[in-house]
Amino acid sequence: MKKELKENPSYEITKKDIILEKNGNQKNKKNI
């Protein structure tokens, strides 16, 4: 399963989006 994820470019994009969402959520919480 790990090999499939490494070979799947959309997985890398999803992983980056999740990281960006986490960072964005943290920034939004600070702004509140």
Secondary structure, DSSP 4 states (H G I P E B T S, - for coil): -HHHHHH-HHHHHHHHHHHHHHHHHHHHHHH-
